[in-house]
């Protein structure tokens, strides 16, 4: 692994809870402001996201290859899916709920983009 990657990972690993929460809130507020109500579908997606949004909390997420990482819930589970924030990467992920906890399914990007993909 390149030395720059290690430094970047360490920076995110050692961020305080307060800093992570600030980043999540800032990203979500920017997304919600920029998410236009151009159609009934857009409006319904935005409303559903706001209703599913929760106060972020740390959660262990499973990734392929047996890797686990601490991520942050941003939506409650609907029984199948949830959106989490990956602090090391600085973006959101759609996870499927499993018997072993949330599993990253490779849908990454904006919170609303992940949320609206299912």
ZAFIVO-634834 format. One record per residue (C-alpha): x, z, y; residue number from 0; chain; residue in one letter. Coordinates in pm, whole numbers, plus 50000, padded with zeros to 5 digits. Example, Ala and Ser with C-alpha at 12.3 -4.5 7.8 and 13.67 -1.06 7.14 Angstrom:
REM residues 2
R    px    pz    py vogu zake torba
R 51230 50780 49550    0    A     A
R 51367 50714 49894    1    A     S
This chain:
REM residues 118
R    px    pz    py vogu zake torba
R 50000 50000 50000    0    A     X
R 50144 49910 50342    1    A     X
R 50254 50204 50551    2    A     X
R 50012 50110 50832    3    A     X
R 49717 50144 50593    4    A     X
R 49824 50492 50491    5    A     X
R 49843 50600 50854    6    A     X
R 49501 50453 50931    7    A     X
R 49347 50624 50626    8    A     X
R 49505 50956 50718    9    A     X
R 49370 50931 51074   10    A     X
R 49015 50898 50942   11    A     X
R 49055 51154 50667   12    A     X
R 49153 51418 50921   13    A     X
R 48883 51344 51178   14    A     X
R 48672 51646 51256   15    A     X
R 48308 51662 51158   16    A     X
R 48220 51661 51529   17    A     X
R 48418 51339 51584   18    A     X
R 48258 51165 51285   19    A     X
R 47910 51265 51401   20    A     X
R 47989 51136 51752   21    A     X
R 48104 50800 51611   22    A     X
R 47793 50767 51394   23    A     X
R 47558 50855 51681   24    A     X
R 47732 50612 51916   25    A     X
R 47721 50325 51665   26    A     X
R 47355 50388 51577   27    A     X
R 47244 50416 51940   28    A     X
R 47422 50089 52026   29    A     X
R 47259 49918 51728   30    A     X
R 46911 50044 51810   31    A     X
R 46944 49937 52174   32    A     X
R 47059 49591 52070   33    A     X
R 46803 49540 51795   34    A     X
R 46542 49325 51963   35    A     X
R 46175 49341 51885   36    A     X
R 46159 48965 51851   37    A     X
R 45909 48969 51568   38    A     X
R 45675 49202 51386   39    A     X
R 45934 49217 51107   40    A     X
R 46208 49331 51348   41    A     X
R 45980 49594 51493   42    A     X
R 45876 49718 51149   43    A     X
R 46240 49732 51033   44    A     X
R 46345 49930 51340   45    A     X
R 46054 50174 51300   46    A     X
R 46126 50223 50929   47    A     X
R 46495 50284 51000   48    A     X
R 46418 50541 51270   49    A     X
R 46176 50717 51033   50    A     X
R 46436 50724 50753   51    A     X
R 46721 50840 50978   52    A     X
R 46854 51187 50909   53    A     X
R 47112 51413 51067   54    A     X
R 47434 51286 50906   55    A     X
R 47578 51501 50629   56    A     X
R 47881 51458 50407   57    A     X
R 47814 51315 50063   58    A     X
R 48036 51195 49779   59    A     X
R 47986 50823 49710   60    A     X
R 48099 50645 49395   61    A     X
R 48280 50311 49420   62    A     X
R 48375 50064 49148   63    A     X
R 48683 50158 48950   64    A     X
R 48592 50526 48936   65    A     X
R 48686 50588 49301   66    A     X
R 48494 50849 49499   67    A     X
R 48500 50901 49873   68    A     X
R 48340 51137 50119   69    A     X
R 48092 50940 50328   70    A     X
R 47806 51042 50557   71    A     X
R 47431 50997 50495   72    A     X
R 47251 50831 50784   73    A     X
R 46917 50765 50612   74    A     X
R 46730 50965 50354   75    A     X
R 46699 50808 50014   76    A     X
R 46381 50615 49947   77    A     X
R 46428 50700 49578   78    A     X
R 46646 50395 49522   79    A     X
R 46860 50324 49830   80    A     X
R 47025 50499 50123   81    A     X
R 47258 50399 50407   82    A     X
R 47587 50585 50448   83    A     X
R 47875 50570 50696   84    A     X
R 48227 50512 50563   85    A     X
R 48458 50683 50815   86    A     X
R 48778 50529 50675   87    A     X
R 48640 50179 50731   88    A     X
R 48426 50249 51038   89    A     X
R 48116 50073 50908   90    A     X
R 47800 50139 50707   91    A     X
R 47717 50077 50342   92    A     X
R 47403 50044 50136   93    A     X
R 47416 50267 49829   94    A     X
R 47193 50276 49525   95    A     X
R 47098 50617 49387   96    A     X
R 47217 50679 49033   97    A     X
R 47239 50963 48783   98    A     X
R 47594 51016 48909   99    A     X
R 47509 51015 49281  100    A     X
R 47511 50736 49539  101    A     X
R 47688 50418 49427  102    A     X
R 47830 50169 49678  103    A     X
R 47690 49823 49595  104    A     X
R 47908 49620 49829  105    A     X
R 47659 49567 50112  106    A     X
R 47857 49664 50425  107    A     X
R 47826 49621 50800  108    A     X
R 47579 49750 51056  109    A     X
R 47339 50028 50961  110    A     X
R 47031 49821 51038  111    A     X
R 47179 49523 50856  112    A     X
R 47236 49729 50544  113    A     X
R 46896 49895 50573  114    A     X
R 46710 49569 50619  115    A     X
R 46878 49399 50323  116    A     X
R 46636 49561 50078  117    A     X
